[in-house]
Amino acid sequence: MQNSNLVVSVDNNQQASSYQFVSFRVAGELFGVSILDVKEVTPMINITPVYHAPEEVLGYVNIRGEIHLVLDPRLILGLPAKKPDENSRIVIFKPTIAAPMGILVDHMEDVIEVRAHEVEQSGSIQGSSQGDNLNSQMISGICKLEKELLVVLNARNFLRKSSVS
C-alpha cells in the first residue's frame, strides 16, 4: 500500500525508490515528516494564544505577514506537555497540507533519506518505543535507522486529529 504522504523520488509511473524526511525530536522520540510537506522551519517566536481553543492549539504566529496556526504534537500524540525552550522550533507545513499551520517541536534533527523498502507502513506497526501512548492514526510508518527508530508522521492528519477541525 503506497502512502501518498511519502516522497516519491522516481518518475510518476513507478513507486518511490527512496523517501526523504525532515526529522525532529518530541519527548525524546525521533519523528519525521515528508520533506515535500514542509515549507520552512523557524526558531521559536512569540505565539499568540487563542482563548477557548482546544488544548493542542498553542495559538498563532505571524511569519513575514502570514498567520499560521501552531499545534502541539505532544498533546495530539498523547505525550506529556512541555514548555518551549531555546531548542524548540516551529515546523511550518505547505498550504497543500492544510490551512497555514505548523507544529512546535523540541529539537530539529537532519533530513533523513531512506530506501522505500526500509519503511514499514503503519498497517503493520504494533507500537513504538513510547508504547501505546502514541496516536497510531498520526503514524504513517516506521523506519529502523542504524541507532534508533524513525517514526514517520502524516502531516495531513494533524488538523484532523486535533479538535480544531
BELFENPE-V77667 format. One line per field, one symbol per residue. ss: DSSP state (H for helix, E for strand, - for the rest). burial: I if it has 24 or more other C-alpha atoms within 12 Angstrom, else O. A space follows every 10 residues. Layout:
ss = ???
burial = ???
This chain:
ss = ---------- -------EEE EEEEEE--EE EEEEHHHEEE EEE----E-- ------EEEE EEE--EEEEE EEHHHH---- --------EE EEE------- EEEEE-EEEE EEEEEHHHEE EHHH---E-- E----HHHEE EEEE----EE EEE---HHHH H----
burial = OOIOIIIIOO OOOOOIOIII IIIIIIIOII IIIIIIIIIO IIIIIOIOOO OOOOOIIIII IOIOOOOIII IIIIIIIIOO OOOIOOOIII IIIOOOIIOI IIIIIIIIIO OIIIOIOOII IIOOOOOIOO OOOIIIIIII IIIIOOOOII IIIIIIIIIO IIOIO
